[in-house]
Amino acid sequence: MKILYIRKENDVLLKSFINNYENNNTVSLLDAKNFSYHKKVNLIHVKSVHKIKNKYISYIARYVYSLIFLVTNYEKYDVIHILNLKRENYWMIPFLKKRSKKIIVSIYGRSTYLTKTKQKLFSKIYKHCDLITATSTKVYREFLKYNPHVSKENIKLVSLPIDFYSGIRYITNLSKRNDLCRLLNLDENKVNILCCSTSASYDQHDKVIEQVKKIRNKKNVQLIFLLTYGSSLEETAILVEKIKSSLSNLFSIKIFDSFLSNDDIVKVRSIVDIMINVRTSDQFAGAMIEAIRAGSYLINGDWLKYPKLEELGIKKETTTLDDLGETIEKAILNLGSFRKNDAHNNSSRINEFYNIEEIFKKWDCIYFE
């Protein structure tokens, strides 16, 4: 089977699909955002375009790159799978339809159908899709609300896989957690608090920094910042300096700002005692799934509504930004009780729903039926 994926190449969900299907199929990737096309191990890459700073010129360049792909590439595919529609790829679908037996679009960003410009641009394209997939009941219902002309038969509720999320790889045993702390040069006797999952501005680093300063027993806490993706190297470097200048004289700090392998990510997830999630938007990020599976105590912004967590009965704390410091204090005090009564239940329930093997059984049916 020949499969073409359309998505930016560092997307964690894309990597899951490629890792699962590349061995027994011919898999290609078009990444218009980064101006690259992969086929097996070959790569066409326009490095000079990355120097473009103006976002409008960048959008035009992506559009042109996609057009070049259509004009110069005459491959036929069994499946073309687009992971989230973007302005640079939505218009390609009618043309790609002629080159593929099946066009699948997966929607997991609400801006795809809530942004007014995208509503107008994308709405007439869906009729060319063989299947549209939504990641949650909320996304499914909202998408149909804003696109009533799309038949329910053409949209399916199905989870997306996270490659390094595996039911047997996360460590929830405390003694093993302590071993991992030593491997990562962390004090096993301190409470590990993950302050963010990306370097992107939507993680609200400035506000988190100000709130963690309110923690009273600072000597018993280690702050962890996961900044491996989300912004440019220059922006990340500025953020790292801000974190160090603001907090290094108050807390033990561990900053991860370079590439982490899947195994390294599993180690980091497994040593986190408390995870802070106060990002501005309510996408159900893979980082949350991993943290819950690893037994972390989740602190969630009260403006972030995750019906699936409620449906699964996941124990967590909610907070306003102004009360975040006090909520962290509460979580530290309740950590022992949480580990005893709730961590295992949380982990089991999230694992049952997001188990990658079961998810791929569903995708096998979609791809090969």
Beta strands, then each sheet from edge to edge (+ up, - down):
strand 1: 2-6
strand 2: 26-31
strand 3: 36-39
strand 4: 42-45
strand 5: 77-83
strand 6: 100-107
strand 7: 131-134
strand 8: 155-157
strand 9: 191-196
strand 10: 221-226
strand 11: 252-256
strand 12: 274-277
strand 13: 297-301
strand 14: 317-319
sheet 1: 4+ 3- 2+ 1+ 5+ 6+ 7+ 8+
sheet 2: 11+ 10+ 9+ 12+ 13+ 14+
end
